[in-house]
Amino acid sequence: MIVKPFEQVVAEHGPMVLRVCRAVLGPADAEDAWSETFLAALKAYPGLPADANVQAWLVTIAHRKAVDVTRAQARHPVPVGEIPDRPGRADVPDGDLWDALARLPDKQRAAVAYHYLAGLPYREIAEITGGSADAARRAAADGIKALRAGYPLEGAHS
C-alpha cells in the first residue's frame, strides 16, 4: 500500500479535525488544538501502519490535545469583575450552536462531535474516550436530545 504524503493527509482531514476541535473546545482554543494535533501527527506519521484508519487516529490525537487544553484551563483561574448568573436550560440562546454544545457534559459533547462531525462509529469513539460502544451511543443520543431541547437542529438524528 502506498503511504500518502502528510500534506495530503492534512488537506483531506484538516477541516474535519478543526470542526471536532471547535465542537469539543470552542472557537477560542480550537485552532491551537488543531495545530498541536497535526504537529503530533507529523512526528508519529512515519510509524503509522499502512492499514490504519487515519481519520480515527487523528481524532484520537485531537481528543488528547483537547484533554490537555481542558486540564491546563482548569489549573488557571480566570479573573472576573462580577460573577454572572448561569442561565438555566430554558435560557439557552437561540443563536449560537457552540453555546448549546458547551452546556453538554464532556462525554456527551465528545460523542456528538466525534460521531456527527467526524463520522466515527461508536466503537471507535469508545476506544478514544474509554468505555463501551453502547455507552458512546448513549452519550451521543443524550447529547443530541439535550441539543434538540435547547437549540433548533435541522437534519440531526439520534
C-alpha positions as CSV (number, residue, x, y, z in Angstrom):
1,M,0.0,0.0,0.0
2,I,1.3,3.5,-0.9
3,V,1.5,5.9,2.0
4,K,0.1,9.3,1.3
5,P,2.3,12.4,1.8
6,F,1.5,14.1,5.1
7,E,0.4,17.2,3.3
8,Q,-2.3,15.3,1.6
9,V,-3.5,13.9,5.0
10,V,-3.7,17.4,6.3
11,A,-5.6,18.6,3.3
12,E,-8.1,15.6,3.5
13,H,-8.7,15.5,7.2
14,G,-7.8,19.0,8.4
15,P,-11.3,20.5,8.1
16,M,-12.9,17.6,10.0
17,V,-10.3,17.8,12.8
18,L,-10.9,21.6,13.1
19,R,-14.7,21.0,13.3
20,V,-14.1,18.4,16.0
21,C,-11.8,20.7,18.0
22,R,-14.3,23.6,17.7
23,A,-17.1,21.4,19.0
24,V,-15.1,20.0,21.9
25,L,-13.2,23.1,23.0
26,G,-15.0,26.0,21.5
27,P,-13.7,28.5,18.9
28,A,-11.1,30.2,21.1
29,D,-8.9,27.1,21.6
30,A,-9.8,25.1,18.5
31,E,-7.0,26.4,16.2
32,D,-4.3,25.8,18.8
33,A,-5.6,22.2,19.4
34,W,-5.7,21.7,15.6
35,S,-2.1,22.8,15.2
36,E,-1.0,20.7,18.2
37,T,-2.8,17.7,16.7
38,F,-1.1,17.9,13.4
39,L,2.3,18.6,14.9
40,A,2.0,15.4,17.0
41,A,0.6,13.5,14.0
42,L,3.6,14.7,11.8
43,K,6.0,13.2,14.3
44,A,4.1,9.9,14.5
45,Y,3.1,9.6,10.9
46,P,6.1,7.7,9.6
47,G,5.4,4.9,12.1
48,L,1.7,4.6,11.4
49,P,0.7,1.2,9.9
50,A,-0.3,1.4,6.3
51,D,-3.7,-0.1,7.0
52,A,-4.5,2.3,9.9
53,N,-7.7,4.4,10.0
54,V,-6.1,7.8,9.6
55,Q,-9.3,9.7,10.5
56,A,-9.8,7.8,13.7
57,W,-6.1,8.2,14.5
58,L,-6.3,12.0,14.0
59,V,-9.5,12.3,16.2
60,T,-7.7,10.3,18.9
61,I,-4.8,12.8,18.8
62,A,-7.2,15.7,18.8
63,H,-9.1,14.2,21.7
64,R,-5.8,14.0,23.7
65,K,-4.9,17.6,22.8
66,A,-8.4,18.7,23.9
67,V,-8.0,17.0,27.2
68,D,-4.6,18.7,27.6
69,V,-6.2,22.1,26.9
70,T,-9.1,21.4,29.3
71,R,-6.7,20.4,32.1
72,A,-4.5,23.4,31.5
73,Q,-7.5,25.7,31.7
74,A,-8.7,24.1,34.9
75,R,-5.3,25.0,36.6
76,H,-5.5,28.7,35.7
77,P,-8.1,30.8,37.4
78,V,-9.9,33.4,35.3
79,P,-10.3,36.8,37.0
80,V,-13.8,38.3,36.6
81,G,-15.2,41.6,37.9
82,E,-18.6,40.1,38.7
83,I,-19.8,36.5,38.6
84,P,-22.6,36.3,36.0
85,D,-25.8,34.4,36.7
86,R,-25.8,31.0,35.0
87,P,-28.6,30.5,32.6
88,G,-31.0,27.6,33.1
89,R,-31.9,25.1,30.4
90,A,-34.8,27.3,29.3
91,D,-32.4,30.2,28.8
92,V,-30.3,28.6,26.1
93,P,-29.8,31.3,23.4
94,D,-31.5,30.8,20.0
95,G,-28.3,31.7,18.1
96,D,-25.0,30.1,18.7
97,L,-24.6,26.3,18.5
98,W,-21.4,26.5,20.4
99,D,-23.2,27.8,23.4
100,A,-25.5,24.8,23.3
101,L,-22.6,22.4,22.8
102,A,-20.7,24.0,25.7
103,R,-23.5,23.2,28.0
104,L,-23.3,19.5,27.4
105,P,-21.3,17.3,29.7
106,D,-17.8,16.4,28.4
107,K,-18.6,12.8,27.4
108,Q,-21.8,13.9,25.5
109,R,-20.0,16.8,23.8
110,A,-17.2,14.5,22.7
111,A,-19.5,11.7,21.5
112,V,-21.6,14.2,19.5
113,A,-18.5,15.8,17.9
114,Y,-16.8,12.5,17.1
115,H,-19.9,10.8,15.7
116,Y,-21.7,13.7,14.0
117,L,-18.8,15.9,12.9
118,A,-16.0,13.3,12.4
119,G,-18.3,10.5,11.3
120,L,-16.7,7.9,13.6
121,P,-18.6,4.8,14.5
122,Y,-19.4,4.3,18.2
123,R,-16.8,1.5,18.6
124,E,-14.0,3.9,17.7
125,I,-15.5,6.7,19.9
126,A,-15.4,4.2,22.8
127,E,-11.7,3.5,22.0
128,I,-10.9,7.2,22.1
129,T,-12.9,8.2,25.1
130,G,-12.9,5.0,27.1
131,G,-15.9,2.9,27.8
132,S,-18.1,0.8,25.6
133,A,-19.7,1.4,22.2
134,D,-23.1,1.3,23.9
135,A,-22.0,4.0,26.3
136,A,-20.7,6.1,23.4
137,R,-24.0,5.6,21.6
138,R,-26.0,6.6,24.7
139,A,-23.8,9.7,25.3
140,A,-24.3,10.8,21.7
141,A,-28.1,10.2,21.9
142,D,-28.4,12.1,25.2
143,G,-26.3,14.9,23.8
144,I,-28.4,15.2,20.7
145,K,-31.6,15.1,22.8
146,A,-30.3,17.9,25.0
147,L,-29.3,19.9,22.0
148,R,-32.7,19.5,20.4
149,A,-34.3,20.6,23.7
150,G,-32.3,23.9,23.7
151,Y,-31.3,24.5,20.2
152,P,-33.3,24.0,16.9
153,L,-31.3,21.4,14.9
154,E,-32.2,20.6,11.4
155,G,-31.4,17.2,10.0
156,A,-29.8,15.8,13.2
157,H,-30.8,12.3,14.1
158,S,-30.0,10.0,17.0
